[in-house]
Amino acid sequence: MINKKTITMAMLAGVVLLLSAFMPKQQEAFKAKNLKVLPKNISKEDLDKVMDGFKASLGVRCNYCHAAMKDNPRKMDFASDDNPKKEVAREMMKMTAKINKKYFQHEMKDGKGLVEISCTTCHNGKSEPVLKSDAAGK
């Protein structure tokens, strides 16, 4: 005859096995592909913040710089370089970093840092920067 301890252990093992079958699988670590300007080890959260900043600064959506997947045009192929605007964005990021490093990395005499430039500085929510003279003529 089977004793209570054996039955309890068997039931406990069964419950553990049953629950483990329904446990969510661990997600693979995020690894962005084809990063040429941003850090290769950027987290998904930080990358999303950067991309959201671009969208807000230029008033665009992801497909402005990213190409669609060839086999499913409804989805973005974020690693692809097929959209030439992606390379323009990379050059703009380098330009912005260079300007900020040269002119805005110094502390003022009172200890307060200077305001850096960003995409919004020139784009102000538009996909193409609008010059004051262009806006006055329209």
C-alpha positions as CSV (number, residue, x, y, z in Angstrom):
1,M,0.0,0.0,0.0
2,I,1.2,3.5,-0.8
3,N,1.6,5.8,2.1
4,K,0.4,9.4,2.4
5,K,3.9,10.9,2.0
6,T,4.4,9.2,-1.3
7,I,1.0,10.3,-2.6
8,T,1.6,13.9,-1.5
9,M,5.1,14.0,-3.1
10,A,3.7,12.6,-6.4
11,M,0.9,15.1,-6.4
12,L,3.3,18.0,-5.6
13,A,5.6,16.9,-8.4
14,G,2.6,16.7,-10.8
15,V,1.5,20.2,-9.9
16,V,5.1,21.6,-10.4
17,L,5.3,19.9,-13.8
18,L,1.9,21.1,-14.8
19,L,2.7,24.7,-13.8
20,S,6.0,24.7,-15.5
21,A,4.4,23.7,-18.8
22,F,2.4,27.0,-18.7
23,M,5.3,29.2,-17.5
24,P,6.2,31.9,-20.0
25,K,9.4,31.3,-21.8
26,Q,12.3,33.7,-21.0
27,Q,12.6,36.2,-23.7
28,E,15.8,36.3,-25.6
29,A,18.0,39.2,-24.8
30,F,17.3,42.2,-27.1
31,K,20.1,42.8,-29.6
32,A,19.5,45.6,-32.2
33,K,21.0,44.9,-35.6
34,N,22.9,47.2,-38.0
35,L,23.6,50.0,-35.5
36,K,26.2,52.3,-36.9
37,V,25.9,55.4,-34.8
38,L,24.0,54.4,-31.7
39,P,25.8,52.1,-29.1
40,K,25.7,48.5,-30.1
41,N,24.7,47.5,-26.5
42,I,21.8,50.0,-26.3
43,S,18.8,48.6,-24.4
44,K,15.4,48.2,-26.1
45,E,14.0,50.9,-23.8
46,D,16.7,53.4,-24.6
47,L,16.5,52.7,-28.4
48,D,12.7,53.2,-28.2
49,K,13.2,56.5,-26.4
50,V,15.7,57.7,-29.1
51,M,13.3,56.6,-31.9
52,D,10.3,58.3,-30.2
53,G,12.4,61.4,-30.0
54,F,13.1,61.4,-33.7
55,K,9.4,60.8,-34.4
56,A,8.4,63.8,-32.3
57,S,11.2,66.1,-33.5
58,L,10.5,65.5,-37.1
59,G,6.7,64.8,-37.0
60,V,7.2,61.5,-38.8
61,R,6.5,57.8,-38.3
62,C,8.9,54.8,-38.4
63,N,8.5,54.3,-42.2
64,Y,10.1,57.7,-42.8
65,C,13.5,56.2,-42.3
66,H,12.9,52.5,-42.1
67,A,12.1,50.3,-45.1
68,A,9.3,47.7,-45.1
69,M,10.0,44.0,-45.0
70,K,10.2,42.6,-48.5
71,D,8.0,39.6,-47.6
72,N,5.6,41.5,-45.5
73,P,5.3,45.2,-46.4
74,R,3.1,45.9,-43.4
75,K,6.0,45.4,-41.1
76,M,9.3,47.3,-40.8
77,D,12.7,45.8,-41.4
78,F,14.5,48.0,-38.9
79,A,18.0,46.6,-39.8
80,S,17.6,47.3,-43.5
81,D,19.4,50.2,-45.2
82,D,17.1,50.3,-48.2
83,N,15.6,53.6,-47.3
84,P,18.1,56.4,-48.1
85,K,16.6,58.6,-45.3
86,K,18.1,56.2,-42.7
87,E,21.6,57.2,-43.8
88,V,20.6,60.9,-43.8
89,A,19.4,60.3,-40.2
90,R,22.8,58.8,-39.3
91,E,24.7,61.7,-40.7
92,M,22.4,64.2,-38.8
93,M,23.1,62.3,-35.6
94,K,26.8,62.5,-36.2
95,M,26.5,66.2,-37.0
96,T,24.5,66.9,-33.9
97,A,26.9,65.0,-31.7
98,K,29.9,66.9,-33.3
99,I,28.3,70.3,-32.7
100,N,27.3,69.5,-29.1
101,K,30.8,68.1,-28.4
102,K,32.6,71.2,-29.8
103,Y,30.3,74.0,-28.5
104,F,28.2,72.7,-25.6
105,Q,30.3,70.3,-23.5
106,H,32.0,73.1,-21.6
107,E,30.6,74.4,-18.3
108,M,29.9,78.0,-17.9
109,K,31.7,80.0,-15.1
110,D,28.6,79.8,-12.9
111,G,28.7,76.0,-13.1
112,K,25.6,75.6,-15.2
113,G,25.9,73.6,-18.4
114,L,24.9,75.0,-21.8
115,V,21.8,73.8,-23.6
116,E,22.7,71.3,-26.3
117,I,21.1,71.2,-29.8
118,S,18.8,68.3,-30.9
119,C,16.8,67.4,-33.9
120,T,14.0,69.7,-32.7
121,T,16.4,72.7,-32.8
122,C,16.1,72.8,-36.6
123,H,13.3,70.6,-37.5
124,N,10.8,71.8,-34.8
125,G,8.3,68.9,-35.6
126,K,8.7,69.1,-39.4
127,S,10.4,66.5,-41.6
128,E,12.4,69.2,-43.4
129,P,13.8,72.2,-41.5
130,V,12.0,75.4,-42.4
131,L,14.1,78.5,-42.7
132,K,12.7,81.8,-41.3
133,S,13.0,83.3,-44.8
134,D,11.0,80.4,-46.3
135,A,8.3,80.7,-43.7
136,A,8.0,84.5,-44.2
137,G,7.5,84.1,-48.0
138,K,4.7,81.6,-47.6
